[in-house]
């Protein structure tokens, strides 16, 4: 795992942690078992995940720098959507 500045999120019995800092082009949002630390899934992004994720309605939403804002299924990590514009989201 890369260095992290993202605040972790504990929701629905899962721990979500972003990784990467500026100049980390291959980063992830990782979903871990909070009791064991074992990974459930990892969502790859093209930029850092410095901001903390949020969970609502079964989706985990998180920023990814120049990649914009992502939403993924909290249980499976499947991509739900990606909002991109001429902005940098931390």
PDB file of N, CA, C and O in Angstrom:
ATOM      1  N   UNK A   1       0.838  -1.175   0.000  1.00  0.00           N
ATOM      2  CA  UNK A   1       0.000   0.000   0.000  1.00  0.00           C
ATOM      3  C   UNK A   1       0.884   1.239   0.000  1.00  0.00           C
ATOM      4  O   UNK A   1       1.919   1.278   0.664  1.00  0.00           O
ATOM      5  N   UNK A   2       0.461   2.252  -0.755  1.00  0.00           N
ATOM      6  CA  UNK A   2       1.194   3.514  -0.820  1.00  0.00           C
ATOM      7  C   UNK A   2       0.956   4.333   0.446  1.00  0.00           C
ATOM      8  O   UNK A   2       0.014   4.052   1.187  1.00  0.00           O
ATOM      9  N   UNK A   3       1.785   5.334   0.708  1.00  0.00           N
ATOM     10  CA  UNK A   3       1.505   6.246   1.819  1.00  0.00           C
ATOM     11  C   UNK A   3       0.108   6.844   1.667  1.00  0.00           C
ATOM     12  O   UNK A   3      -0.399   6.994   0.555  1.00  0.00           O
ATOM     13  N   UNK A   4      -0.500   7.179   2.792  1.00  0.00           N
ATOM     14  CA  UNK A   4      -1.889   7.651   2.759  1.00  0.00           C
ATOM     15  C   UNK A   4      -2.061   8.921   3.568  1.00  0.00           C
ATOM     16  O   UNK A   4      -1.420   9.104   4.603  1.00  0.00           O
ATOM     17  N   UNK A   5      -2.939   9.803   3.083  1.00  0.00           N
ATOM     18  CA  UNK A   5      -3.343  10.999   3.818  1.00  0.00           C
ATOM     19  C   UNK A   5      -4.852  10.978   4.024  1.00  0.00           C
ATOM     20  O   UNK A   5      -5.398  11.852   4.698  1.00  0.00           O
ATOM     21  N   UNK A   6      -5.517  10.005   3.461  1.00  0.00           N
ATOM     22  CA  UNK A   6      -6.971   9.882   3.516  1.00  0.00           C
ATOM     23  C   UNK A   6      -7.427   9.458   4.906  1.00  0.00           C
ATOM     24  O   UNK A   6      -6.814   8.598   5.537  1.00  0.00           O
ATOM     25  N   UNK A   7      -8.513  10.073   5.374  1.00  0.00           N
ATOM     26  CA  UNK A   7      -9.121   9.614   6.625  1.00  0.00           C
ATOM     27  C   UNK A   7      -9.836   8.298   6.349  1.00  0.00           C
ATOM     28  O   UNK A   7     -10.551   8.196   5.352  1.00  0.00           O
ATOM     29  N   UNK A   8      -9.668   7.293   7.192  1.00  0.00           N
ATOM     30  CA  UNK A   8     -10.356   6.018   6.980  1.00  0.00           C
ATOM     31  C   UNK A   8     -11.841   6.143   7.318  1.00  0.00           C
ATOM     32  O   UNK A   8     -12.253   7.046   8.046  1.00  0.00           O
ATOM     33  N   UNK A   9     -12.626   5.228   6.780  1.00  0.00           N
ATOM     34  CA  UNK A   9     -14.062   5.185   7.055  1.00  0.00           C
ATOM     35  C   UNK A   9     -14.432   3.771   7.475  1.00  0.00           C
ATOM     36  O   UNK A   9     -14.113   2.811   6.773  1.00  0.00           O
ATOM     37  N   UNK A  10     -15.098   3.636   8.606  1.00  0.00           N
ATOM     38  CA  UNK A  10     -15.636   2.365   9.056  1.00  0.00           C
ATOM     39  C   UNK A  10     -17.140   2.426   8.856  1.00  0.00           C
ATOM     40  O   UNK A  10     -17.823   3.225   9.497  1.00  0.00           O
ATOM     41  N   UNK A  11     -17.660   1.583   7.966  1.00  0.00           N
ATOM     42  CA  UNK A  11     -19.097   1.594   7.646  1.00  0.00           C
ATOM     43  C   UNK A  11     -19.515   0.204   7.193  1.00  0.00           C
ATOM     44  O   UNK A  11     -18.816  -0.438   6.409  1.00  0.00           O
ATOM     45  N   UNK A  12     -20.662  -0.258   7.691  1.00  0.00           N
ATOM     46  CA  UNK A  12     -21.193  -1.545   7.266  1.00  0.00           C
ATOM     47  C   UNK A  12     -20.276  -2.717   7.542  1.00  0.00           C
ATOM     48  O   UNK A  12     -20.289  -3.698   6.798  1.00  0.00           O
ATOM     49  N   UNK A  13     -19.479  -2.635   8.598  1.00  0.00           N
ATOM     50  CA  UNK A  13     -18.569  -3.728   8.920  1.00  0.00           C
ATOM     51  C   UNK A  13     -17.354  -3.811   8.021  1.00  0.00           C
ATOM     52  O   UNK A  13     -16.683  -4.843   7.979  1.00  0.00           O
ATOM     53  N   UNK A  14     -17.062  -2.739   7.301  1.00  0.00           N
ATOM     54  CA  UNK A  14     -15.907  -2.695   6.407  1.00  0.00           C
ATOM     55  C   UNK A  14     -15.096  -1.432   6.693  1.00  0.00           C
ATOM     56  O   UNK A  14     -15.648  -0.412   7.106  1.00  0.00           O
ATOM     57  N   UNK A  15     -13.792  -1.508   6.471  1.00  0.00           N
ATOM     58  CA  UNK A  15     -12.902  -0.369   6.643  1.00  0.00           C
ATOM     59  C   UNK A  15     -12.422   0.073   5.264  1.00  0.00           C
ATOM     60  O   UNK A  15     -11.824  -0.713   4.529  1.00  0.00           O
ATOM     61  N   UNK A  16     -12.684   1.326   4.917  1.00  0.00           N
ATOM     62  CA  UNK A  16     -12.294   1.892   3.622  1.00  0.00           C
ATOM     63  C   UNK A  16     -11.135   2.850   3.843  1.00  0.00           C
ATOM     64  O   UNK A  16     -11.205   3.743   4.689  1.00  0.00           O
ATOM     65  N   UNK A  17     -10.059   2.657   3.070  1.00  0.00           N
ATOM     66  CA  UNK A  17      -8.860   3.471   3.208  1.00  0.00           C
ATOM     67  C   UNK A  17      -8.359   3.862   1.826  1.00  0.00           C
ATOM     68  O   UNK A  17      -8.140   3.004   0.970  1.00  0.00           O
ATOM     69  N   UNK A  18      -8.178   5.172   1.611  1.00  0.00           N
ATOM     70  CA  UNK A  18      -7.589   5.650   0.362  1.00  0.00           C
ATOM     71  C   UNK A  18      -6.080   5.636   0.465  1.00  0.00           C
ATOM     72  O   UNK A  18      -5.523   5.727   1.559  1.00  0.00           O
ATOM     73  N   UNK A  19      -5.421   5.523  -0.671  1.00  0.00           N
ATOM     74  CA  UNK A  19      -3.959   5.549  -0.669  1.00  0.00           C
ATOM     75  C   UNK A  19      -3.454   6.493  -1.736  1.00  0.00           C
ATOM     76  O   UNK A  19      -4.168   6.850  -2.673  1.00  0.00           O
ATOM     77  N   UNK A  20      -2.211   6.887  -1.570  1.00  0.00           N
ATOM     78  CA  UNK A  20      -1.553   7.760  -2.522  1.00  0.00           C
ATOM     79  C   UNK A  20      -1.600   9.207  -2.072  1.00  0.00           C
ATOM     80  O   UNK A  20      -2.514   9.636  -1.367  1.00  0.00           O
ATOM     81  N   UNK A  21      -0.591   9.943  -2.498  1.00  0.00           N
ATOM     82  CA  UNK A  21      -0.514  11.370  -2.243  1.00  0.00           C
ATOM     83  C   UNK A  21      -0.166  12.010  -3.576  1.00  0.00           C
ATOM     84  O   UNK A  21       0.077  11.303  -4.554  1.00  0.00           O
ATOM     85  N   UNK A  22      -0.140  13.325  -3.633  1.00  0.00           N
ATOM     86  CA  UNK A  22       0.174  13.976  -4.910  1.00  0.00           C
ATOM     87  C   UNK A  22       1.382  13.290  -5.547  1.00  0.00           C
ATOM     88  O   UNK A  22       2.317  12.881  -4.859  1.00  0.00           O
ATOM     89  N   UNK A  23       1.343  13.178  -6.841  1.00  0.00           N
ATOM     90  CA  UNK A  23       2.365  12.482  -7.625  1.00  0.00           C
ATOM     91  C   UNK A  23       2.318  10.969  -7.436  1.00  0.00           C
ATOM     92  O   UNK A  23       3.325  10.292  -7.638  1.00  0.00           O
ATOM     93  N   UNK A  24       1.157  10.430  -7.051  1.00  0.00           N
ATOM     94  CA  UNK A  24       0.945   8.977  -6.979  1.00  0.00           C
ATOM     95  C   UNK A  24      -0.095   8.600  -8.036  1.00  0.00           C
ATOM     96  O   UNK A  24      -1.285   8.523  -7.728  1.00  0.00           O
ATOM     97  N   UNK A  25       0.334   8.367  -9.267  1.00  0.00           N
ATOM     98  CA  UNK A  25      -0.643   8.156 -10.342  1.00  0.00           C
ATOM     99  C   UNK A  25      -1.399   6.828 -10.278  1.00  0.00           C
ATOM    100  O   UNK A  25      -2.482   6.720 -10.853  1.00  0.00           O
ATOM    101  N   UNK A  26      -0.866   5.828  -9.606  1.00  0.00           N
ATOM    102  CA  UNK A  26      -1.546   4.532  -9.503  1.00  0.00           C
ATOM    103  C   UNK A  26      -1.902   4.294  -8.041  1.00  0.00           C
ATOM    104  O   UNK A  26      -1.100   3.770  -7.268  1.00  0.00           O
ATOM    105  N   UNK A  27      -3.104   4.683  -7.684  1.00  0.00           N
ATOM    106  CA  UNK A  27      -3.544   4.580  -6.299  1.00  0.00           C
ATOM    107  C   UNK A  27      -4.806   3.740  -6.213  1.00  0.00           C
ATOM    108  O   UNK A  27      -5.345   3.309  -7.233  1.00  0.00           O
ATOM    109  N   UNK A  28      -5.280   3.507  -4.986  1.00  0.00           N
ATOM    110  CA  UNK A  28      -6.462   2.679  -4.775  1.00  0.00           C
ATOM    111  C   UNK A  28      -7.305   3.194  -3.619  1.00  0.00           C
ATOM    112  O   UNK A  28      -6.805   3.864  -2.715  1.00  0.00           O
ATOM    113  N   UNK A  29      -8.575   2.874  -3.663  1.00  0.00           N
ATOM    114  CA  UNK A  29      -9.394   2.861  -2.459  1.00  0.00           C
ATOM    115  C   UNK A  29      -9.445   1.394  -2.075  1.00  0.00           C
ATOM    116  O   UNK A  29      -9.821   0.548  -2.886  1.00  0.00           O
ATOM    117  N   UNK A  30      -9.071   1.093  -0.850  1.00  0.00           N
ATOM    118  CA  UNK A  30      -9.036  -0.293  -0.393  1.00  0.00           C
ATOM    119  C   UNK A  30     -10.135  -0.532   0.625  1.00  0.00           C
ATOM    120  O   UNK A  30     -10.424   0.319   1.467  1.00  0.00           O
ATOM    121  N   UNK A  31     -10.741  -1.706   0.532  1.00  0.00           N
ATOM    122  CA  UNK A  31     -11.767  -2.139   1.472  1.00  0.00           C
ATOM    123  C   UNK A  31     -11.201  -3.321   2.243  1.00  0.00           C
ATOM    124  O   UNK A  31     -10.832  -4.341   1.661  1.00  0.00           O
ATOM    125  N   UNK A  32     -11.138  -3.169   3.569  1.00  0.00           N
ATOM    126  CA  UNK A  32     -10.502  -4.177   4.416  1.00  0.00           C
ATOM    127  C   UNK A  32     -11.474  -4.692   5.468  1.00  0.00           C
ATOM    128  O   UNK A  32     -12.438  -4.020   5.832  1.00  0.00           O
ATOM    129  N   UNK A  33     -11.199  -5.892   5.943  1.00  0.00           N
ATOM    130  CA  UNK A  33     -11.909  -6.412   7.108  1.00  0.00           C
ATOM    131  C   UNK A  33     -11.318  -5.702   8.322  1.00  0.00           C
ATOM    132  O   UNK A  33     -10.114  -5.812   8.552  1.00  0.00           O
ATOM    133  N   UNK A  34     -12.122  -4.973   9.113  1.00  0.00           N
ATOM    134  CA  UNK A  34     -11.552  -4.208  10.221  1.00  0.00           C
ATOM    135  C   UNK A  34     -10.966  -5.068  11.338  1.00  0.00           C
ATOM    136  O   UNK A  34     -10.109  -4.587  12.080  1.00  0.00           O
ATOM    137  N   UNK A  35     -11.389  -6.301  11.484  1.00  0.00           N
ATOM    138  CA  UNK A  35     -10.880  -7.167  12.552  1.00  0.00           C
ATOM    139  C   UNK A  35      -9.554  -7.817  12.189  1.00  0.00           C
ATOM    140  O   UNK A  35      -8.693  -8.004  13.048  1.00  0.00           O
ATOM    141  N   UNK A  36      -9.390  -8.164  10.906  1.00  0.00           N
ATOM    142  CA  UNK A  36      -8.199  -8.918  10.497  1.00  0.00           C
ATOM    143  C   UNK A  36      -7.242  -8.121   9.611  1.00  0.00           C
ATOM    144  O   UNK A  36      -6.058  -8.448   9.525  1.00  0.00           O
ATOM    145  N   UNK A  37      -7.751  -7.076   8.952  1.00  0.00           N
ATOM    146  CA  UNK A  37      -6.935  -6.322   8.008  1.00  0.00           C
ATOM    147  C   UNK A  37      -6.878  -6.958   6.628  1.00  0.00           C
ATOM    148  O   UNK A  37      -6.251  -6.417   5.718  1.00  0.00           O
ATOM    149  N   UNK A  38      -7.529  -8.104   6.469  1.00  0.00           N
ATOM    150  CA  UNK A  38      -7.523  -8.767   5.157  1.00  0.00           C
ATOM    151  C   UNK A  38      -8.339  -7.961   4.146  1.00  0.00           C
ATOM    152  O   UNK A  38      -9.385  -7.408   4.485  1.00  0.00           O
ATOM    153  N   UNK A  39      -7.858  -7.899   2.911  1.00  0.00           N
ATOM    154  CA  UNK A  39      -8.565  -7.115   1.897  1.00  0.00           C
ATOM    155  C   UNK A  39      -9.835  -7.807   1.394  1.00  0.00           C
ATOM    156  O   UNK A  39      -9.862  -9.021   1.194  1.00  0.00           O
ATOM    157  N   UNK A  40     -10.873  -7.011   1.198  1.00  0.00           N
ATOM    158  CA  UNK A  40     -12.077  -7.468   0.503  1.00  0.00           C
ATOM    159  C   UNK A  40     -11.924  -7.157  -0.986  1.00  0.00           C
ATOM    160  O   UNK A  40     -12.165  -8.011  -1.839  1.00  0.00           O
ATOM    161  N   UNK A  41     -11.518  -5.914  -1.283  1.00  0.00           N
ATOM    162  CA  UNK A  41     -11.311  -5.493  -2.662  1.00  0.00           C
ATOM    163  C   UNK A  41     -10.460  -4.227  -2.694  1.00  0.00           C
ATOM    164  O   UNK A  41     -10.263  -3.572  -1.670  1.00  0.00           O
ATOM    165  N   UNK A  42      -9.955  -3.890  -3.888  1.00  0.00           N
ATOM    166  CA  UNK A  42      -9.193  -2.655  -4.116  1.00  0.00           C
ATOM    167  C   UNK A  42      -9.674  -2.052  -5.426  1.00  0.00           C
ATOM    168  O   UNK A  42      -9.753  -2.739  -6.444  1.00  0.00           O
ATOM    169  N   UNK A  43      -9.992  -0.774  -5.393  1.00  0.00           N
ATOM    170  CA  UNK A  43     -10.478  -0.047  -6.559  1.00  0.00           C
ATOM    171  C   UNK A  43      -9.334   0.829  -7.069  1.00  0.00           C
ATOM    172  O   UNK A  43      -8.908   1.753  -6.377  1.00  0.00           O
ATOM    173  N   UNK A  44      -8.836   0.544  -8.272  1.00  0.00           N
ATOM    174  CA  UNK A  44      -7.709   1.280  -8.841  1.00  0.00           C
ATOM    175  C   UNK A  44      -8.167   2.608  -9.437  1.00  0.00           C
ATOM    176  O   UNK A  44      -9.212   2.687 -10.084  1.00  0.00           O
ATOM    177  N   UNK A  45      -7.362   3.655  -9.205  1.00  0.00           N
ATOM    178  CA  UNK A  45      -7.610   4.970  -9.791  1.00  0.00           C
ATOM    179  C   UNK A  45      -6.350   5.431 -10.513  1.00  0.00           C
ATOM    180  O   UNK A  45      -5.274   4.859 -10.334  1.00  0.00           O
ATOM    181  N   UNK A  46      -6.494   6.454 -11.317  1.00  0.00           N
ATOM    182  CA  UNK A  46      -5.355   7.017 -12.027  1.00  0.00           C
ATOM    183  C   UNK A  46      -4.699   8.167 -11.289  1.00  0.00           C
ATOM    184  O   UNK A  46      -3.756   8.771 -11.801  1.00  0.00           O
ATOM    185  N   UNK A  47      -5.184   8.480 -10.087  1.00  0.00           N
ATOM    186  CA  UNK A  47      -4.598   9.553  -9.287  1.00  0.00           C
ATOM    187  C   UNK A  47      -4.812   9.234  -7.808  1.00  0.00           C
ATOM    188  O   UNK A  47      -5.494   8.267  -7.469  1.00  0.00           O
ATOM    189  N   UNK A  48      -4.238  10.036  -6.949  1.00  0.00           N
ATOM    190  CA  UNK A  48      -4.244   9.791  -5.513  1.00  0.00           C
ATOM    191  C   UNK A  48      -5.642   9.899  -4.894  1.00  0.00           C
ATOM    192  O   UNK A  48      -6.515  10.602  -5.402  1.00  0.00           O
ATOM    193  N   UNK A  49      -5.823   9.184  -3.786  1.00  0.00           N
ATOM    194  CA  UNK A  49      -7.069   9.229  -3.015  1.00  0.00           C
ATOM    195  C   UNK A  49      -6.709   9.838  -1.658  1.00  0.00           C
ATOM    196  O   UNK A  49      -6.511   9.123  -0.676  1.00  0.00           O
ATOM    197  N   UNK A  50      -6.626  11.173  -1.619  1.00  0.00           N
ATOM    198  CA  UNK A  50      -6.220  11.855  -0.386  1.00  0.00           C
ATOM    199  C   UNK A  50      -7.409  12.195   0.511  1.00  0.00           C
ATOM    200  O   UNK A  50      -7.270  12.213   1.734  1.00  0.00           O
ATOM    201  N   UNK A  51      -8.550  12.458  -0.066  1.00  0.00           N
ATOM    202  CA  UNK A  51      -9.722  12.808   0.740  1.00  0.00           C
ATOM    203  C   UNK A  51     -10.389  11.562   1.283  1.00  0.00           C
ATOM    204  O   UNK A  51     -10.255  10.476   0.718  1.00  0.00           O
ATOM    205  N   UNK A  52     -11.097  11.719   2.365  1.00  0.00           N
ATOM    206  CA  UNK A  52     -11.771  10.584   2.985  1.00  0.00           C
ATOM    207  C   UNK A  52     -13.014  10.162   2.228  1.00  0.00           C
ATOM    208  O   UNK A  52     -13.715  11.008   1.674  1.00  0.00           O
ATOM    209  N   UNK A  53     -13.299   8.873   2.193  1.00  0.00           N
ATOM    210  CA  UNK A  53     -14.504   8.365   1.539  1.00  0.00           C
ATOM    211  C   UNK A  53     -15.736   8.599   2.408  1.00  0.00           C
ATOM    212  O   UNK A  53     -15.629   8.855   3.608  1.00  0.00           O
ATOM    213  N   UNK A  54     -16.903   8.507   1.780  1.00  0.00           N
ATOM    214  CA  UNK A  54     -18.193   8.581   2.468  1.00  0.00           C
ATOM    215  C   UNK A  54     -19.050   7.441   1.933  1.00  0.00           C
ATOM    216  O   UNK A  54     -18.908   7.049   0.775  1.00  0.00           O
ATOM    217  N   UNK A  55     -19.942   6.905   2.774  1.00  0.00           N
ATOM    218  CA  UNK A  55     -20.798   5.790   2.363  1.00  0.00           C
ATOM    219  C   UNK A  55     -22.254   6.172   2.542  1.00  0.00           C
ATOM    220  O   UNK A  55     -22.633   6.760   3.555  1.00  0.00           O
ATOM    221  N   UNK A  56     -23.068   5.832   1.551  1.00  0.00           N
ATOM    222  CA  UNK A  56     -24.520   6.063   1.620  1.00  0.00           C
ATOM    223  C   UNK A  56     -25.199   5.159   0.605  1.00  0.00           C
ATOM    224  O   UNK A  56     -24.731   5.022  -0.525  1.00  0.00           O
ATOM    225  N   UNK A  57     -26.294   4.548   1.007  1.00  0.00           N
ATOM    226  CA  UNK A  57     -27.081   3.748   0.082  1.00  0.00           C
ATOM    227  C   UNK A  57     -26.331   2.617  -0.584  1.00  0.00           C
ATOM    228  O   UNK A  57     -26.630   2.263  -1.724  1.00  0.00           O
ATOM    229  N   UNK A  58     -25.352   2.040   0.113  1.00  0.00           N
ATOM    230  CA  UNK A  58     -24.604   0.933  -0.458  1.00  0.00           C
ATOM    231  C   UNK A  58     -23.474   1.340  -1.378  1.00  0.00           C
ATOM    232  O   UNK A  58     -22.806   0.480  -1.951  1.00  0.00           O
ATOM    233  N   UNK A  59     -23.243   2.650  -1.533  1.00  0.00           N
ATOM    234  CA  UNK A  59     -22.142   3.146  -2.348  1.00  0.00           C
ATOM    235  C   UNK A  59     -21.108   3.818  -1.459  1.00  0.00           C
ATOM    236  O   UNK A  59     -21.453   4.449  -0.460  1.00  0.00           O
ATOM    237  N   UNK A  60     -19.856   3.683  -1.822  1.00  0.00           N
ATOM    238  CA  UNK A  60     -18.789   4.439  -1.187  1.00  0.00           C
ATOM    239  C   UNK A  60     -18.314   5.455  -2.232  1.00  0.00           C
ATOM    240  O   UNK A  60     -17.956   5.095  -3.353  1.00  0.00           O
ATOM    241  N   UNK A  61     -18.322   6.726  -1.835  1.00  0.00           N
ATOM    242  CA  UNK A  61     -17.966   7.832  -2.730  1.00  0.00           C
ATOM    243  C   UNK A  61     -16.640   8.397  -2.250  1.00  0.00           C
ATOM    244  O   UNK A  61     -16.447   8.611  -1.053  1.00  0.00           O
ATOM    245  N   UNK A  62     -15.719   8.640  -3.186  1.00  0.00           N
ATOM    246  CA  UNK A  62     -14.386   9.102  -2.794  1.00  0.00           C
ATOM    247  C   UNK A  62     -13.734   9.918  -3.895  1.00  0.00           C
ATOM    248  O   UNK A  62     -13.984   9.681  -5.077  1.00  0.00           O
ATOM    249  N   UNK A  63     -12.889  10.893  -3.512  1.00  0.00           N
ATOM    250  CA  UNK A  63     -12.182  11.719  -4.484  1.00  0.00           C
ATOM    251  C   UNK A  63     -10.907  11.037  -4.958  1.00  0.00           C
ATOM    252  O   UNK A  63     -10.310  10.226  -4.251  1.00  0.00           O
ATOM    253  N   UNK A  64     -10.507  11.391  -6.186  1.00  0.00           N
ATOM    254  CA  UNK A  64      -9.269  10.830  -6.733  1.00  0.00           C
ATOM    255  C   UNK A  64      -8.511  11.876  -7.542  1.00  0.00           C
ATOM    256  O   UNK A  64      -8.163  11.647  -8.700  1.00  0.00           O
ATOM    257  N   UNK A  65      -8.259  13.021  -6.923  1.00  0.00           N
ATOM    258  CA  UNK A  65      -7.448  14.054  -7.554  1.00  0.00           C
ATOM    259  C   UNK A  65      -7.953  14.446  -8.932  1.00  0.00           C
ATOM    260  O   UNK A  65      -9.108  14.848  -9.077  1.00  0.00           O
ATOM    261  N   UNK A  66      -7.101  14.333  -9.951  1.00  0.00           N
ATOM    262  CA  UNK A  66      -7.476  14.705 -11.322  1.00  0.00           C
ATOM    263  C   UNK A  66      -8.426  13.705 -11.972  1.00  0.00           C
ATOM    264  O   UNK A  66      -8.977  13.987 -13.035  1.00  0.00           O
ATOM    265  N   UNK A  67      -8.628  12.545 -11.356  1.00  0.00           N
ATOM    266  CA  UNK A  67      -9.605  11.570 -11.847  1.00  0.00           C
ATOM    267  C   UNK A  67     -11.026  11.943 -11.440  1.00  0.00           C
ATOM    268  O   UNK A  67     -11.981  11.320 -11.904  1.00  0.00           O
ATOM    269  N   UNK A  68     -11.181  12.951 -10.580  1.00  0.00           N
ATOM    270  CA  UNK A  68     -12.509  13.404 -10.184  1.00  0.00           C
ATOM    271  C   UNK A  68     -13.053  12.652  -8.981  1.00  0.00           C
ATOM    272  O   UNK A  68     -12.319  12.315  -8.052  1.00  0.00           O
ATOM    273  N   UNK A  69     -14.345  12.398  -9.016  1.00  0.00           N
ATOM    274  CA  UNK A  69     -15.061  11.770  -7.907  1.00  0.00           C
ATOM    275  C   UNK A  69     -15.614  10.431  -8.378  1.00  0.00           C
ATOM    276  O   UNK A  69     -16.232  10.350  -9.439  1.00  0.00           O
ATOM    277  N   UNK A  70     -15.393   9.385  -7.595  1.00  0.00           N
ATOM    278  CA  UNK A  70     -15.868   8.045  -7.928  1.00  0.00           C
ATOM    279  C   UNK A  70     -16.927   7.590  -6.937  1.00  0.00           C
ATOM    280  O   UNK A  70     -16.977   8.058  -5.799  1.00  0.00           O
ATOM    281  N   UNK A  71     -17.769   6.674  -7.386  1.00  0.00           N
ATOM    282  CA  UNK A  71     -18.662   5.915  -6.512  1.00  0.00           C
ATOM    283  C   UNK A  71     -18.500   4.453  -6.879  1.00  0.00           C
ATOM    284  O   UNK A  71     -18.481   4.089  -8.054  1.00  0.00           O
ATOM    285  N   UNK A  72     -18.382   3.614  -5.845  1.00  0.00           N
ATOM    286  CA  UNK A  72     -18.233   2.169  -6.037  1.00  0.00           C
ATOM    287  C   UNK A  72     -19.192   1.449  -5.103  1.00  0.00           C
ATOM    288  O   UNK A  72     -19.547   1.960  -4.040  1.00  0.00           O
ATOM    289  N   UNK A  73     -19.604   0.263  -5.512  1.00  0.00           N
ATOM    290  CA  UNK A  73     -20.435  -0.579  -4.649  1.00  0.00           C
ATOM    291  C   UNK A  73     -19.620  -0.915  -3.404  1.00  0.00           C
ATOM    292  O   UNK A  73     -18.513  -1.446  -3.506  1.00  0.00           O
ATOM    293  N   UNK A  74     -20.165  -0.608  -2.237  1.00  0.00           N
ATOM    294  CA  UNK A  74     -19.421  -0.799  -0.986  1.00  0.00           C
ATOM    295  C   UNK A  74     -19.104  -2.266  -0.710  1.00  0.00           C
ATOM    296  O   UNK A  74     -18.086  -2.564  -0.085  1.00  0.00           O
ATOM    297  N   UNK A  75     -19.942  -3.175  -1.156  1.00  0.00           N
ATOM    298  CA  UNK A  75     -19.729  -4.599  -0.886  1.00  0.00           C
ATOM    299  C   UNK A  75     -18.759  -5.254  -1.866  1.00  0.00           C
ATOM    300  O   UNK A  75     -17.975  -6.120  -1.480  1.00  0.00           O
ATOM    301  N   UNK A  76     -18.812  -4.838  -3.141  1.00  0.00           N
ATOM    302  CA  UNK A  76     -18.036  -5.532  -4.167  1.00  0.00           C
ATOM    303  C   UNK A  76     -16.893  -4.713  -4.766  1.00  0.00           C
ATOM    304  O   UNK A  76     -15.963  -5.279  -5.341  1.00  0.00           O
ATOM    305  N   UNK A  77     -16.956  -3.386  -4.636  1.00  0.00           N
ATOM    306  CA  UNK A  77     -15.964  -2.528  -5.260  1.00  0.00           C
ATOM    307  C   UNK A  77     -16.233  -2.248  -6.722  1.00  0.00           C
ATOM    308  O   UNK A  77     -15.416  -1.606  -7.383  1.00  0.00           O
ATOM    309  N   UNK A  78     -17.357  -2.711  -7.247  1.00  0.00           N
ATOM    310  CA  UNK A  78     -17.689  -2.456  -8.656  1.00  0.00           C
ATOM    311  C   UNK A  78     -17.962  -0.970  -8.866  1.00  0.00           C
ATOM    312  O   UNK A  78     -18.653  -0.335  -8.069  1.00  0.00           O
ATOM    313  N   UNK A  79     -17.420  -0.432  -9.934  1.00  0.00           N
ATOM    314  CA  UNK A  79     -17.600   0.986 -10.249  1.00  0.00           C
ATOM    315  C   UNK A  79     -19.058   1.292 -10.549  1.00  0.00           C
ATOM    316  O   UNK A  79     -19.687   0.614 -11.361  1.00  0.00           O
ATOM    317  N   UNK A  80     -19.597   2.318  -9.889  1.00  0.00           N
ATOM    318  CA  UNK A  80     -20.960   2.773 -10.143  1.00  0.00           C
ATOM    319  C   UNK A  80     -20.942   3.979 -11.080  1.00  0.00           C
ATOM    320  O   UNK A  80     -21.696   4.024 -12.053  1.00  0.00           O
ATOM    321  N   UNK A  81     -20.077   4.960 -10.786  1.00  0.00           N
ATOM    322  CA  UNK A  81     -19.937   6.132 -11.651  1.00  0.00           C
ATOM    323  C   UNK A  81     -18.644   6.881 -11.338  1.00  0.00           C
ATOM    324  O   UNK A  81     -17.989   6.650 -10.322  1.00  0.00           O
ATOM    325  N   UNK A  82     -18.305   7.792 -12.262  1.00  0.00           N
ATOM    326  CA  UNK A  82     -17.126   8.651 -12.120  1.00  0.00           C
ATOM    327  C   UNK A  82     -17.494  10.027 -12.658  1.00  0.00           C
ATOM    328  O   UNK A  82     -17.863  10.155 -13.825  1.00  0.00           O
ATOM    329  N   UNK A  83     -17.398  11.044 -11.832  1.00  0.00           N
ATOM    330  CA  UNK A  83     -17.641  12.424 -12.255  1.00  0.00           C
ATOM    331  C   UNK A  83     -16.288  13.085 -12.501  1.00  0.00           C
ATOM    332  O   UNK A  83     -15.437  13.149 -11.614  1.00  0.00           O
ATOM    333  N   UNK A  84     -16.112  13.577 -13.736  1.00  0.00           N
ATOM    334  CA  UNK A  84     -14.867  14.256 -14.099  1.00  0.00           C
ATOM    335  C   UNK A  84     -15.199  15.599 -14.699  1.00  0.00           C
ATOM    336  O   UNK A  84     -16.166  15.744 -15.446  1.00  0.00           O
ATOM    337  N   UNK A  85     -14.385  16.576 -14.365  1.00  0.00           N
ATOM    338  CA  UNK A  85     -14.531  17.914 -14.915  1.00  0.00           C
ATOM    339  C   UNK A  85     -13.138  18.558 -14.837  1.00  0.00           C
ATOM    340  O   UNK A  85     -12.172  17.925 -14.412  1.00  0.00           O
ATOM    341  N   UNK A  86     -13.058  19.782 -15.242  1.00  0.00           N
ATOM    342  CA  UNK A  86     -11.769  20.498 -15.163  1.00  0.00           C
ATOM    343  C   UNK A  86     -11.554  20.948 -13.724  1.00  0.00           C
ATOM    344  O   UNK A  86     -11.576  22.142 -13.424  1.00  0.00           O
ATOM    345  N   UNK A  87     -11.346  19.976 -12.837  1.00  0.00           N
ATOM    346  CA  UNK A  87     -11.106  20.270 -11.428  1.00  0.00           C
ATOM    347  C   UNK A  87     -10.308  19.155 -10.800  1.00  0.00           C
ATOM    348  O   UNK A  87     -10.197  18.057 -11.346  1.00  0.00           O
ATOM    349  N   UNK A  88      -9.762  19.451  -9.657  1.00  0.00           N
ATOM    350  CA  UNK A  88      -8.936  18.502  -8.906  1.00  0.00           C
ATOM    351  C   UNK A  88      -9.669  18.285  -7.580  1.00  0.00           C
ATOM    352  O   UNK A  88      -9.902  19.243  -6.843  1.00  0.00           O
ATOM    353  N   UNK A  89     -10.032  17.041  -7.269  1.00  0.00           N
ATOM    354  CA  UNK A  89     -10.843  16.754  -6.085  1.00  0.00           C
ATOM    355  C   UNK A  89      -9.999  16.029  -5.037  1.00  0.00           C
ATOM    356  O   UNK A  89      -9.573  14.895  -5.253  1.00  0.00           O
ATOM    357  N   UNK A  90      -9.762  16.684  -3.912  1.00  0.00           N
ATOM    358  CA  UNK A  90      -9.094  16.045  -2.779  1.00  0.00           C
ATOM    359  C   UNK A  90     -10.106  15.862  -1.692  1.00  0.00           C
ATOM    360  O   UNK A  90      -9.779  15.339  -0.627  1.00  0.00           O
TER     361      UNK A  90
END
